[in-house]
Structure formats: C-alpha cells, structure tokens
Amino acid sequence: MPFTTTRTVRTVISDGKGPPRVETRTITSGDDGGGGMNFGGFNARFGGMNINFGGGGSGGDGGSSTGRRSTASVKPVTQRGCVDGRTSRKDRTNPFAGLGKQSYDEIVKKCQAEGCLFEDPEFPAEDTSIFFSRAPPRPFEWKRPKEICSAPQYVTGGASRFDVQQGELGDCWLLAAVASLTCNTHLLNRVIVPEQNFETNYYGIFRFRFWHQGEWIEVVVDDRLPTYYDKLVFMHSTDKNEFWSALLEKAYAKLSGSYECLKGGSTSEAMEDFTGGVTETVDLKKAPTNLLNIMMKAHDRGSLMGCSIDADPNQLEAILPNGLVMGHAYSITSVKLVEIQTPKISGKIPLVRVRNPWGNESEWKGAWSDKSAEWKYIPADEKKALGLTFDDDGEFWMSFQDWQDNFMKIEICNLGPESLHEDEAAQGKIRWEATAEVGEWIPRVNAGGCRNYLDTFAMNPQYRVVLTDPDDDEDDLCTILIGLLQKDRRKKRKEGLDMLTIGYVIYKARK
C-alpha cells in the first residue's frame, strides 16, 4: 500500500521587480508501491536533508536517481510568470539594485493577506549570507527571536550603549559606532525605528535607515538570525530578550553583502552611514592645542566619536598591560569637566568616558579606572550626575591627559544639517551647511594619478570652493570639512575587490 504525505508551503518573496508575491507549492511525496520505501514526507518536513530509507537509490530531494525514479513531486499552484522575486539580469550589474526596490509597506500588506512571515530572498538564511570565502566554522542555525526565547522584545527599557555586545565577528569598528549612536536618541531612533515589535502587526520583517552613498535609504530584513545552540552568534544585547542590535547588524550586513564583509573597517565609515555626517580624523601625537575644547563642543552637538590604538603587526588585538587593546575600536561616550576636591587642590578636571565594545572586564587599569582611589575625591552628587558604575561592562573613565597619551587616533563625525533636531532648529542652532558632488576617475580622460605624476596630475577633477561665512570665534576664519567616498567597495569584497587607494589635495587659490 503506498505511503504518501502532502504539505503546502507559502513564502512571501519580494525583491522589488513589482509588488511582493506569494509562492504557493503543494509537495506530495512517498512510495509508488515498488519494492523499497522512501519516506519522502520525512525529507519534506526536515528541510531537504537528502535522507533516503529503503532501497532503489531514490533521491530524497525530489530529483532523479539511478535504479528507480523518485516519487516526490512538486506541483505549483500559482504561476509566477515573469516575477521570480529577484532583480533582472540588467539590474544585477548594480550591486545595490535590490535594496531600493523592496517596499516595507507592500511586503507587510502581502504578509497580512496571506497570513505568513517574510523570508528575504535578497539576504537568504544561508551560509553564503554569513561567509563568502569559506564555510562557517560550525553549523549555524537561523532562527527567529520567537524561536530563541519566549518573550522577545525589540527594545527593552530604551536602547543604550550596553545593548551592544560583540559576537564572533571582527566588526568592533561597527559596534563602536553603534555604541556612540545610542548616546544620541534622535539619531538612533531615525536608524532603528524603535516602534517596531514582535507583537502588533508582526510579520517577521524589520526596517532600518542608513545614509548610503549620498542619500538616505531603507533596508528591510526578515528576523531570522544566525544562532548556535539557541544563542546569537554575532552582535547581541546583554538582555537575552532584546534584539534591536542583532537585527541592526543584520541589516548592515545585507547592505554590505554579507556578515563577513563587515570584518575590518573604520569607525568613521559606520558613523557616517548612521548620520550622514562628515568625519575628521586627528592624530593624537600631532593634536591641536585646543583638542579638549573641540571634543567638548563635539559632544555637546551630539557628534559621534571613536578612538583607537594602532595595531601590533605581529599580534591581532594585543592587550597591553594597562588593559587597553591595540588595533581595536573604542567609543567615546562622554567628555566632562568634573569637580574634584582634595586636601591640596580643588577645581575641575577633564575626564573622558570610553567604551570597549567587547562589553566585559577588558578595561583601562590606570587612574580613574573602575574603583580607583581617585574617585574618593569626587563629591557624591557629582558621581551620581556622571552615572558612575563600576561594572565589568567595558566602559571606563580616563583623565583627558592619560587618554591622549595612550590612544593614537580619534575620529569625530560632525553631523550634517539633516541631523538637526526640530527643537534645536527652532532655537536657531545650525551645525553645518552641506553640499555633495558626484564624479569619477576615467582612464585617459581625467585620471591623472597622484602627485608622483606631475605631468598628468592636473587632469584630475577639480573643484573651486569659496568660504564666505566666518566661524563665531576670534580668528575670523571659516571651517570646512571635506570627505571623499568610494562607492560599492565593501560589498564587492566577495568578488576579490577591496578599497582603492584614493585621495585629494587642497590648495589655496590666488585672489
């Protein structure tokens, strides 16, 4: 007597070549009454593991086999026509084509109509979305938050820098930027859209907003996350029920091409993608004399800041005796003048609060570290105002001088006019005026090379800038920030391409 099983599978597929579509398939499999028994239903239920019981060499995945034919068959119920959930071959020449074509609202409507959860074909729950150069070190399992814990939350008690814990991916530069982002609620909410949840109108889809290559775009992802034994593998929160940081990392990985594409980078890159700002980098060994004033103004304006120590070429993320880590990205989460009272002196001392994205006991061990003797000279109300804690959470304080002596580089992301909050705009505060130009180097047309090639250097694109509005200070000079962006390079790592060596030179023009 034949043994058969039948199941219907419905999947929402959206890539933007038209509205989202639902693919419905009825899968019938089993024994055709021949000698051996093929439990095709077992195979269908357990994800196509190609398991075959019985003789005859039947293919467990429904394909053809030797000796006898497989009895598993796939019968499409709906005809998909020309819409297959993927961008066209022409669109594929643009590595970001699919991102702009997925509509959050259209996907939600389709999920509502069909009563199913979103599965993103542009970033599938497969190993290729994690690594492009190798197989995962162990079998990861993609799970939705409701499969990981009983009561998942998108944000619990407000998003904070302590929600950012590094996983097994070498993307500390990204985590440092995310931790800095949490210090500015207005900017954070624009990126993570905090009203999302796992309860009301939940369809397994979440959206994030990034400033990407000159414009704000929305990236949607499904909520399937890489896990190992029900634990998140990559970025996660200290609260096991909170998932905004893990989903943010997934959306950024999708934007970049894969999780592996996030390995190695500069904090400034992510800061700009979160804010639309322009980053300036300062070599702390050649820092201007007013650096403290620059940092305090940047903190008051809500600018994002990060710092680092150059890497040891012979060791990855070497830990120094003072507790700091070389080749590792840190967030600067506060800069304060703190009142101090000792038997000999009283006054204000500049302190810098720094956070290690590892979120553990790897912290600064010198003066003003957790539980150091210096804190007894700070009044209790001042400590309370600082929100001082002595937990092994990766966050610590340093004196400004110790910070400058031990770190080598600071990156300050200055916010653009779009980042100005409505309340601040109403008060007349203006941060920056911004303009952007798009161009390219074309061989034998305007690609003149660097200054080593003086005969052709003048062929390079040139822009004339006139500054007319001096800063509100005593030197009667203007401030200009210039950033140079190269497109697509991180996502093209899977093609063997990396960042190009590019640059620019600023000249003072004659009147």
Buried (B, 14 or more C-beta within 10 A) or exposed (E): EEBEBEEEEBBBBBBBBEEBBBBBBEBBBBBBEBEBBBBBBBBBEEEEEEEBBEEBEBBBBBEEBEEBEBBBEEEEEEEEEEBBBBBEEEBEEEBBBBBBBBBBEBBBBBBEEBEBBBBBBBBEBEBEBBBBEEEBEEEBBBBBBBBBBEEBBBBBEEBBBBBBBBBBBBBBBBBBBBBBBBBBBBBBBBBBBBEBEBEEEBBBBBBBBBBBBEEEBBBBBBBBBBBBEEEBBBBBBEBEBBBBBBBBBBBBBBBBBBBBBBBEBBBBBBBBBBBBBBBBEBEBEEBEEEBBEBBBEBBEBBBBBBBBBEBEEEEEBBEEEEBBBBBBBBBBBBBBEBBBEEEEEEEEBBBBBBBBBBBEEBBBBBBBBBEBEBBEBBEEEBBEEBEBEEEEBBBBBBBBEBBBEBBBBBBBBBBBEBBBBEEBEEEEEEBBEBEEEEEEBEEEEBEBEEEEEEEEEEBBEEEEEEEEEEEEEEEEEEEEEEBEEEBEBBBBBBEEEEEEEEEEEEEEEEE
